[in-house]
Every structure is written in C-alpha cells, then in structure tokens.
C-alpha cells in the first residue's frame, strides 16, 4: 500500500507515549476509517475499540496478540488482525510505519 487516494485527512495527530507513537486519521471515500502512523523504538501496550487490521509498511516489529504470551515477528509487507475491545503488546527496535484499518463492531 503505497498510495491512498480520495481521502479526507484529520490534521491533528494522535500522539501516544510522549510522542513515541504518532498517527493521523484518514477517512476513505467510502467512509472507512484508517490511521497512518509511526512507532519509534520501544515497548508498548495498546487497547482496541473496534477490530483492527494492522499493515506494516516499513520496519520490523514484534507483536503479542490478545490472549497470548509470546511475541511474533511481523515484517514490512505483512499484517495482523486484532479483535475489538482487546489489548495487545507491540515492540520494535527500529522505527515502524503502519496503516491501521478499523472494522466497526456491530
């Protein structure tokens, strides 16, 4: 995913962990919500509201999926799914760029 066309971007950034994780929200022409973001090296825990699909665009990270204790490696070009209303661990030793697609809970 190199280019997203016909989107509406929210100018104000979503900033977490003292600026070590930053994203911008966009909406597609169909109204789908996504965030484009960057993780700086670190170890993080996040919660989800809606279900999510995280596409890793650049870098390598390790993810601890909900209900598991082990981290798995995810590289650029790969993705992982997260259920809604869950928590997951994310760590990286290099900057990681991502696109997160939200799947509203019904």
C-alpha positions in Angstrom: 0.0 0.0 0.0 2.0 2.9 -1.2 -0.7 5.4 -2.0 -4.2 6.2 -0.7 -6.4 8.3 -3.0 -9.6 10.3 -2.4 -9.2 10.5 1.4 -10.1 13.1 4.0 -7.2 13.6 6.5 -7.5 14.9 10.0 -4.7 17.4 10.5 -4.3 17.0 14.3 -2.1 14.0 15.1 -2.9 11.2 17.6 0.1 11.2 19.9 0.9 8.5 22.4 3.7 7.6 24.8 5.2 11.1 24.9 5.4 11.3 21.1 7.0 7.9 20.5 3.9 6.7 18.6 2.2 9.2 16.3 -0.6 8.7 13.8 -3.0 10.6 11.6 -6.6 9.6 11.0 -8.0 9.5 7.4 -11.4 8.6 6.0 -11.8 6.9 2.6 -14.4 8.0 0.1 -16.5 5.1 1.4 -16.3 6.4 4.9 -13.9 3.8 6.2 -11.5 5.0 9.0 -7.8 4.3 8.9 -4.7 5.6 10.7 -1.3 6.1 9.2 1.4 6.1 11.8 4.9 5.6 13.1 6.2 3.7 16.1 9.6 4.8 17.3 11.7 2.1 19.0 10.1 1.0 22.3 7.8 -1.5 24.1 4.1 -0.6 24.1 0.7 -1.9 25.1 -2.4 -0.7 23.3 -6.1 -1.3 23.6 -8.6 -1.6 20.7 -12.2 -0.4 20.5 -13.1 -1.6 17.0 -11.5 -4.6 15.4 -8.3 -3.7 13.5 -6.1 -4.8 10.7 -2.5 -3.5 11.0 -0.5 -3.5 7.8 3.2 -3.0 8.5 4.6 -0.7 5.7 8.2 -0.3 6.8 10.3 -1.9 9.5 10.1 -5.0 11.7 8.2 -5.4 14.9 7.2 -8.0 17.5 3.5 -8.3 18.4 1.9 -10.1 21.4 -1.7 -10.8 20.2 -4.6 -10.8 22.6 -4.8 -14.0 24.7 -1.2 -15.0 24.0 2.0 -14.6 26.0 4.5 -15.0 23.1 5.6 -12.3 20.7 5.6 -13.0 17.0 7.7 -11.1 14.4 5.9 -9.1 11.7 7.8 -7.5 8.8 7.1 -4.9 6.2 4.5 -6.2 3.8 2.8 -8.4 6.5 -0.2 -7.7 8.6 -2.0 -8.9 11.7 -5.6 -8.8 12.9 -6.8 -7.6 16.3 -10.3 -8.2 17.8 -12.3 -5.3 19.2 -12.1 -4.5 22.8 -8.8 -6.2 23.4 -5.2 -5.4 24.4 -2.0 -6.2 22.5 1.7 -5.7 23.0 3.9 -4.1 20.4 7.7 -3.7 20.5 10.2 -2.6 17.9 13.9 -1.8 17.8 13.7 0.3 14.6 11.1 2.8 13.5 8.0 1.0 12.1 5.4 2.6 9.8 1.9 1.2 9.6 -1.6 1.6 8.3 -4.4 0.5 10.6 -7.8 -0.2 9.2 -10.8 -0.2 11.6 -13.6 -2.7 11.4 -16.6 -1.2 13.4 -18.2 -3.6 15.9 -21.8 -4.4 15.1 
